[in-house]
Amino acid sequence: MASITYREIDGDSAGYWLLLGGIALFVLFGLAAYVYMHHHGHVVTGMDNQIVWGLPHVFAVFLIVAASGALNIASIASVFEKPLYKPLAPLSAILALSLMAGGLLVLVLDLGRSDRLIVAMTHFNFKSMFTWNVFLYTGFFVFGGIYLWTMLDRTVKAYSKAAGTIAFLWRLILTTGTGSLFGFLIARELYGTPMLAPMFIIMSFAYGLAIYLLVLFAAYAWSGRPLGDALVRRLKNLLAVFVAAVLYFVATYHLTNLYFAKAQAVEAFVLRDGGIITTLFWVVQVGLGGVAPLVILLSSLGRSRMWVAVASVLVIVGGLAQMYVTIIGAQAWPLEMFPGYKATSSFFDGVVHAYTPSMPELFLGLGGVAVALLMTTFAVKVLRLLPEALDDATVEKLGH
Amino acid sequence: MNDNEQTVASKARRQFLGTAAAATAGIAIAPGVLLYEVAHGKADDEPVSSTVRWGMLVDASKCAEGCDDCVKACSAENGWTPVAESQHPTQAPQWIRKLELQDPLTQTQLNLPMMCQHCAKPPCVDVCPTGASFKRADGIVLVDRHICIGCRYCMMACPYKARSLVHEPLNDTQKPDVPRGVGCVESCTFCVQKLDRGEGTTACVEACTAAGHGALVFGDLNDPDSAIAKRLREIPTKEVRADLKLDLGVRYHGI
């Protein structure tokens, strides 16, 4: 097996600093949005007592789900011993840690009392899925960090497989936990199902790989390093499998609901009458985020790297829409306390809730994305994460 | 009788006299103590007891259309701004609200107040990451304002839409015995401050009774002689979303 040389990118070009500065600007915008929201309270957001989790949660949960998915490339390399994926593993690990940091930051800064973070770290209710998630996130950094260390430090390389296996199992449990944040809620009709846990895992595979592909393309194109088509072809086929699996889960979930009379009203809302939610579901989540990438990746278009990048962007956009439909859509539908009755009240009972995200919410969410990108962009400059070359000849020597 | 027997006998006599004296004192003082407790509620450092389970009965057949005396009384007692006066009605907290229900088939109409149902198995307490949502021994579900981080997971979990987040800094209508705060979640407390003072009822029940509707009855569900327990034995009642089996502290008649 050929050896691969990992090297930091130079990162001294004007382009690199411009990129870093551009991303940092969005981090600053996010910070400003947080300060504004924290100073005035959630009254300046589009959230209210009906839609209690808004756009920040869409971004936060998307990033957290994508984080565990981004680690997948590394898992394929070390847990499933595919040598082809080995050179891709360090970037996979750093991207996973960065996305997790970005997502958590958004989650934490959207708290009503973000200043009480120390309370969240010292008071635990172990019956809460949220508490479990606090430990799962912390463990992700610890095990992901150790795994990355075993990849970068030759003296501990022998432990790489063990560390990778633990990180892989941990990320599966973590995404089960993320899906169960919603799956464990009995109140809302679209939640309260064990299906959300495996569905979130498969979603993480797709989102994480799509982000990974884009970062990989950018890193190699902008640093002038060779990236062969053989590797890209493998990864794009894998992405197609994941996207198809997400569509399968979505179809099964909604078809099951449609069969039950009690859930037909809420399904009609999501699938037919929900306005923006329906549009986001069919056009963005299913059409642009599912069907379109599949067509691109499985047709001759998939041979072009540009089109693979387009497909990846579509998967990400579709993923954000899926999060929006999952989180906002489920809250927009009113709670049915008296089945068979039409309810009205001063507290908006019985009506579909409207939600218009505010600018601070959008910038807080984008700030999380920016933190993830900033960490990754900086890490590839200071750590030996990227192989010098991933051209077809080099990759061919690795074996499969 | 030798010395030894005499000692045993006097010891027994002393014990008897001691017990009798203690019992007499007990009988004499106990009503006073009980009366004191009823009049003054519990001391601040005295824990609540699970022998009591506070509960409410809502008789929807007596709840008048268009009347919101219970809502006004709650707002006045607990210091939250009435939604009509709020600049941000969708974000304004509402601890209790009037629901108007209509059967689309028969046009039958129902009116009833909806608020925290004080579940024995509260989903909000289950999901709260810090333990800020908690259930008191006497069945009241509360939020500890000091450890609520404002994550709103309890609001996602509540099947009754009973909770509100305080979205903006509070005005000066706050009550000293009702702790509230921006960024924290809150809901009906069964007027816990009144109960702890020994008043034995809530502001909404007082208002409903004063208005002459008598649609609300409050009391100790565990006490078979309480007004609420007696009434519950007389009329059929239901729990809202009884299918969830949360064992509610609020029961409805006429739904």
Interface residues (C-beta under 8 A of the other chain):
Chain A: H40 G41 H42 V43 M47 D48 N49 Q50 V52 W53 L111 G112 R113 S114 R116 L117 V119 A120 H123 F124 N125 K127 S128 M129 F130 T131 V134 L181 F184 L185 I186 A187 R188 Q331 L335 M337 F338 G340 Y341 K342 A343 T344 S345 S346 F347 F348 D349
Chain B: V83 A84 H88 P89 T90 Q91 A92 P93 Q94 R97 K98 L99 E100 L101 Q102 D103 P104 L110 M114 P123 V125 D126 V127 C128 P129 T130 G131 A132 I147 C148 I149 G150 C151 R152 Y153 M155 M156 A157 C158 P159 Y160 K161 R163 S164 L165 V166 H167 E168 P169 G181 V182 G183 C184 V185 V240 R241 L244 I255
